Amino acid sequence: MPKVLSSAQIEQFMEKGWVKLEQAYTEKHALAAQDYVWKQVEQRGVIREDAQTWTQPMVRINENYNTAEFRACKTERLINAIEDLIGEGSYIRRAEPIHWGWWPVNFSHGADREWDVPTEKWHVDGIHYPQFIDSKEQGLLMLCMFSETKPGGGGTLLAEYSHNIVANVLAEHPEGLSVKEVIELSTQHPWLAELVGNVPASDPQLSRIEHFMNKVTVDNKGNRLRVVETTGGPGDVILGHPFVFHAASQNHSGKPRFMCNNQAALFDKLNLQRKQDKDYTPLERSIKHAISE
């Protein structure tokens, strides 16, 4: 039985490729962690109390942290929600520290132009290891929030149902692929090809926001493809499917956005050949469903 997530939330994860876990850790602890990251930002000449120093649209801190502030963010609620999706006892960090990072601190990325759905930087994670349909290295995509992120405030964009497209690509290549190859093959799908700008717009009369966010496109396998913008407060975590396409968005809020992109690696590979259907984890079940259609 799930310990944290509802059956509706688990269904959303399997179908759409993501679910939001509100208050995975407390707002108080999230803001304390944000304070720690601010100190690292200030070492780069960007002063918290002096907005005139906020001249860089994005301050990237390629570091992982395991300080007292971050250890307080490793909660049973977060761990149990992760294992609701990947299987009880499967999370490799349950008994080990979580290393929180890296940090693309978004001050005003894209604020100099109208907010839109980008063509660039759409990807799946996993640059450091070969991709297999049963890989254990990623587990889940975790978007961990340490500041309030409202619409237009730089929240990560997700392409719902795209995890099903990637699952089929990987099923067709049991020898394994690099993440670059996964992206190249997946974006041959007509909707993804249009999203990343590889083909002209199918309906030039529609803006990209109208076409990709306000409209659902149903492909020939029944995938209800749509781009969504993640929002939330300090302490919220987006638990995403390891195969879901995502991209950075523009920050028009005037406030810096603090989040890190983490992973929930597993001890063992996924098992896609279990004896009974009831034994599959939600992550395994979602992949089995995608490649069986």
Beta strands, then each sheet from edge to edge (+ up, - down):
strand 1: 18-21
strand 2: 58-61
strand 3: 103-106
strand 4: 141-145
strand 5: 157-160
strand 6: 217-218
strand 7: 224-229
strand 8: 237-240
strand 9: 246-247
strand 10: 259-263
sheet 1: 1+ 8- 4+ 10-
sheet 2: 2+ 3-
sheet 3: 6+ 7- 5+ 9-
end
